[in-house]
Amino acid sequence: MTAPLWTSAELREATGGRCPDGIHIRSIGIDSRGTGAGELFVALRDARDGHDFVADALARGAAMALVDRDPPAVAADAPLLRVAETLAALQALGGAGRARSTARIAAITGSVGKTTTKEMLRHGLSALGPTHAAVASYNNHWGLPLTLARMPRNAEYGVLEIGMNHRGEIAPLARLARPHVAAITTVEAAHIGHLGSIEEIAEEKADIMQGLARGSVTVLPRDSAMFPRLEARAAAAGLAVLGFGLHEEAEVRLLSYGGAAESGVAQIAFRGRTHELRIAAPGRHLAMNAACALAVAAALGVEPADFIAALDGFRPGAGRGGRVTLELAGGSALLIDDSYNGQPPAMRAGLGVLGAQPGRRIALLGDMRELGEFGPALHAGLLPDVLASADLVFCCGPLMRGLYDALPEDRRGAHRDHSDALAPLVRQAIRPGDVILVKGSLGSRMAVIVRALTAREGAPT
């Protein structure tokens, strides 16, 4: 019989809470709609209070619910793990999950590329041993402890993602994760509205090193102007550095990248050997993510050739450059769904991919969020990339209005403040042979347009 993820006794010890004896937990969740048998449902408070959904979770098969008050419509003898505060208890449970694990742990942060690099590591390491990794972008104050609390007992590798919006958020997560290897994918102007300068962003990213023991390895972007600052932080913490990038002094060096419309091939040099990697999507940024992932895998003790072989043919996930064929009357169009991340470097990378495609190229661009006073200038600064890559442009959100107004008349599709208002205009405009890039910050809700274009009913004709 497979050992449970958690027993009642272990839950009490980890959280300091009270619960019935004899309950075995198979999984942990925070969304009652996806609750399965044997799950511990954690009643967190966010936009809504999870306690209001405890009854539903139990009805769907949850073995127990983690609560800090009496949930409504739940029997007095219901299986509840009662704690002082649910988020603190989840964080304690995550710490206990990390403490008992014998897995080799990697933690990834960076302005862009975190999730793709994490997924590359999941993909490659899973072929070499039982691997546990964060779901989607579970990288914040509840997502990281939830990932750690879900760590299977038999995991040999763990891959964690650590994100931030404000100063001081990475350090406590890094200390909770206690990785064996930490990586910074990039240092760019993402979230600069909250941090104020690229230097402060670099300092915040470097705080991931606070989770590393002296003598551990940190993987850093050698091409970044912030590399000397990051390297100094590593030296002060007694850490070894593996640099990756195009720079001739990078230990993991991207020698070349050849991209076709639908894929790419990277040549990556490491320790005197050149490895060739095929990626089932175009974009130099993906090759750079792969170089970072290779450095992390090697630092975890994996043979580089084995990791590259396991990673060969990697395809990015939904919202991160995935390609969807749209069937239209008289032919088809290609949708590039890159709707999850819309920070400036990610925007430029996405536009570069669009520019390499054959056919009429259409860009659907949503606001880049959390840029503060720098927002208008950073949006306007996309104009050269847009003109080089797109034949027709649709813009969504108040910040994108400035970019839209700067476009030549013949490049303007439409501008709307909200994606649901823009979606029908896009559907009417596309025609067979088009290539459509959808790109924007998650908060600009560009996925609404993706769903509108890919829906069976009312699909573009």
N, C-alpha and C positions, 0 to 999 in steps of 0.2 A: 504494500500500500504506500502511495506517495505521502511523504510527510506534509503536514499542513504548513501553510505559510506562517500562521501564528496560532497559538493555543490561548485559552482563557488565562491561564497562569502567566504566560509571557506578556500578554496585553496588560494585565494588572501591574506586573513588575516594570514594564516600560513606561507606562503612563501615570502610575500612581492612582489609577481609577478603580472602580468597583464594577464587577460583572458576574454573571452566573458561571458556574464551573462547567467543564465538559464540552465547551463549544470550540470547534476547529474552524479557522478562517482560511479560505482558499485564495481570496483576492481582496483588494481594497478599492473602493470607488467613492466618488463625490457627486455623481449624477444618478438620481434614482431611476431615470428612464432606461439606463443601461444596466441596472442591477441584475446580477446573476446569482444562482444558488451558491451559498457558502461565502458570500461577500460580507465584509465589514463596510457599512455605509457610514461615511464621515460627514456629519452635519456642520458644514462650514457656513460662515456668514459672508456674503459678498453683495451683489446686487439684490439677492434674495436670501432668506434664512433657510439653511438646509434642514433645520428642525421641522419645517412645515412639510417636508417630503419624507420624513422617516416612516410614516405609516405606509406610504406607497412603496418605499424600498423594501420593507419587511414583507409586504404582500407579494412582491416580485421574487422573493426568495432569499433576501439578505439574512445571514445567520445572526447578525448583531448590528447595532447602530451605535456610533460614538457620539455622545450628546453631553451638553452641559446644562440643560434644563429639561423639564418634562415636555416632550413633543406632543402636539395635539393629536387626538383620535388614536392614541396608542394605549393598549391595555397596561395595567399596572405591573403585570408579570412579564411584559415583553422583554426580549433579550437585549439589554442596553448596557453599554460600557459608559458609566457615568464618570465624568472628569470635571475639573474646575473650569477649563476653557478648551474648546475643541481644537483650535489652531495650535495652541501650545502643546496639546497632547499629540497631535499629528507630528509636530516637529520632534517631540521626544521619541515617538515611535520610529521616525526616520533615523534618529540618532542610534537607536537600539538596532535597527536593521543594518546600519553601517558597521556598528561595533561587532556584530556577530559574523559578518561576511568575511570570507577568505578570498573574495574576488579581487583581481587587479583592477583598480578604478582609474578612469580618466575623466577629467572635467574640462569642458569646453566653454569659453566665452569669446566675445568679440563683437564688433559693431555690426557686421553682417557675416553670413556664412556659418553661424553656429549650428543651426539645425541640419544643414546639408552635410557638414563635416561630421556631426554626431551620427547621422544616418549612414554615412560612408563607413564609419567605424563599426556601427552595428552590423552592417552588411558583411564587411570583411571579417570581423572577429567571430561572427556567428558560425562561419564555416570552420573555425578552428577550435571552438569550445562553446559551452553554454554561456550565452551573453544576454545581459539585461541592460536596457537602455530606456531613457526617458521617452514617454509617449508625446507625439507632436512637439510642442515647445513648452513642456512643463519645466520651466526654469526659474520660477520665482519663489516667494516665501512659503507657498503651499505646494507648488509643483515639485520642487526638489525634495522636500521631505516625503511627499507621497511616492516619488520614484524610489527613494531609499527604503521606505517601508514595504514596498512591493518587491524588493530584491529577493529572488528565489534563493533558497539555502544552497543550491548546487551551482550557483553562478560562478564561472571562472573569470569572466570579464564584466565590468560595469561601465557604462558610458553615460555621463551626466552632462546636462546643459545648464549653464548659469547665466542669467540675464540681469538687466538692471534698467531702471529709468532715472534714478536719482543717485546722488553720491551716498556712499555708505551701505549699499544694498548687497554688493558682492561678497564682502569680507565675511559676514556671518554665515552665508551659504557655503562659502569655501571651507570654513572651519567645521561646518556640519558634515560636508562631503568627505573631507580628509582624503583627497585623491592621491594616487601614487604619481600621476603625471597630470599637469595642467597645461592647457593651450589657449593662446589668444589668436584668433583667426585674423582679425583686422582691427585697426584703430582709426575710425573715421568720424565724420561729423554727426553721426546718429545720436539723438537725444541731446544735442548740444544746447537746446533751449533750456534744459534742466541743469546742465553742468557748466555751461558758459564758455568753455574753451576746449580745444583738442587736447591740451596738456592735462586738463582735469579728467577728460575721458580716459586718457592713457593711465593716469593714476588709479582711477576706479577699476579699469580692466586689470591692472597689475595686482590689485588686491586679491585676485584669485590665488596668488602665490601664498597668501596667509594660511591656506589649507594644507600646504606642502611641508613635509619634514625636511630638515637640512639634508643636502645630498641628493634630493629628488631632482627630477627633470622638468623644466618648463619649456614649452615649444612656442616660439615667438616669430612674428612676421618680419623677416629680414629686410624687406623692401620698404617698410614703414618709416616715415620720418621720425616716428616716436621710438624706433628700435633702441637707440642709445639710452633713452629714459627707462624703457622696460628692462634692458640688459643690466642697468645699474641697480634696479630694484631686485633683480634675480641675484646679483652678486652680493648685495647686502643681506639677502636671506640665505646665502650659502647654497644656492641652487645651480645645477648645471643647465646650460642652454643649448637647445637644438633650434637653429634658425632654418626657416624654409622660405622659398621665394625664387625670384629671378636673379637676385644678387649673386655675384661670383663667389662670395664668401659664405653663402648659405650652405649649411650642412646637407640639407635636403633641397636640391636645386631643380627647378622646372627648366629643363634645357630647351624644350620646344613644345609648341602646341599647334596642331593642325586641325582646324574645324571645318566640317562640312555643314550643310543645312540642317542635318538631323543628328549629328554625332560629332565626337572629337577624339583625337588621339594625343596623349601626352607622353613625353619622354622625361622621366624623372631620375636624376642621378643621386645616389646615396652610397657612401662608403665604397667608392670605386666601382660601382656597378650601375648601369643604366637600365631602368625598368620601363617597359612600354605598357600603357594603360588605355584601354578603350572605354569611353564614357558614352552612354546611349542618350546624349543630349548635347547640344553645342554650348560653347562658352568657355573662355579662358578662366573665368572665375571658378568654374567647376574643377578645372585642372589644378588651380591653386588650392582649393579645398582638399583635393586628393593628396597634394604634397604635404599639407598639414596633417591629414589623417595618417599618412605613411609615417611621418615623424612620431606621432603619438603611439602608433602601433609598435614601432621599433623600440620606443622608450618603455613600453609595457613588457618588452621581452619577446615580441613576435618576430619571426624571421621575415624580413621585408619581402622576399620573393613570394612567400606563401600568402602574405597579405595582399599583394598586388594581384596575384592569381585569383584570390577569392573576390576581390573588388571588381575584376574585369567585367565590363558591361553594365556597370552601375547606372541606374536610372533615377533621377530625382523624383520626389513625391509630389502629390497634388498641391497646387498653389506655389510651387517652387520651380517652375519652368517645364512642367509636364505638357505634353503635346496631345491635343484632342482634334480629331477630324470632325468637322461640321458638315453634315449632308445638306446640300441646298438644291433647289430646283435647277437642274442643268449642270450640276457638278458639286464640288466640295471646296471648303476653305479650311485653313489650319488655324487653330486657336492655341496660343502659347499661354498657359495659365501660370502666371508669376504673380499672383494676386496677394501673396501673404506679406511680403516685405517691400516697403517703398522708401527706404532711406536713400540718400543721394548716391552712394557708391553702388547700391543694388539697382537703382534706376539706370545708371549708366551701363552697368553690365547687361541688364535686360534689353536696353535699346541697342547695344552692340550685337546681341543675338538676333534681334529683329532685323537689323541692317544687313545681316548676312543671308537673309532668306530671299528666295526668288518670288516674284509676284508683286502685287500691290500690297504695300506694307502699311498696316493701320495700328496706331498706338492709342490705347485707352489708358490714360494716366490719372491716378487719383492723388489727392494731397499727401505730401510727406509730413508726418506728424512729429510733434515734440522737438521742433527746431527753434521755437521761441522767436526772438527778434531777428534771427538769421534766416527765418523761413522765406520771406519774399525774395531775398537775393539768391538763396540756394535753388528756389524754383525757377527763377529767371535764368540762372546759370545753366539750366539743362538745355537751353535753346540750341546751342551748336550740336549737341548730341541728337536732339530730336530732328533737326533739319537734315543731319547726315543719315538718319536711320528710317524715317517715317514719311510716307507720301500723304497720309491723312491722319489727323490727330483729334481725338475726343478727350476732353478734360473734365475732371470731376472735383468739385470742392472749391472753396473760396480762394485758397492759396494758388491753385492751378489757373485761376482766372488771369493772373499776370502773364503766365507763360502762353496761354491761349491767345491773349490780345496781341502778343508779340509775333505770332505766327503770320506768315504770308497768307493772304486771303484764300489762295487755292489749297492750302494745307489744313484749313479749319473744317473740322467735322461739326462739332457742337460742344458747348460747355453747359453744364448744369451743376448745381451745388450738391446734389445727392445722386447716388448711383442708381436708385430705382427709377429716377426721372430720365436718366441718360440711357438706360438699357434698351428701351424700345427704339430710340433713335439709331443706336448702333445696329440693332437687328435689321432695321430697314436699309441700312447703308451697305452692309457687306454683300459680296457677290462671289461667285466661283473663282478660285484662284487666289483669293486674298489670304494674307497672313496677318493674324490679329494678336497683338501683345496686350495682355491685361496686367497692369502693374500699379501698385499703390500700397500705402501703409494699411495694416489690418483694419485700423479704425476708419478708413475711408470706404470700407465695405465694397471693394471692387469685386469680391466674390459673388455679389448679387448679379453682376453683369455676366460672369461666367455661368452661373446657373441659368440665367435667361437665355443665353446662347446655346446651352447644351440641353435644355429641356426638350423632351419629346413633343409635348403639346405646345403648339405655337412656336415651334422651332423656325429659324430663319428660312425663308423660301425665296 
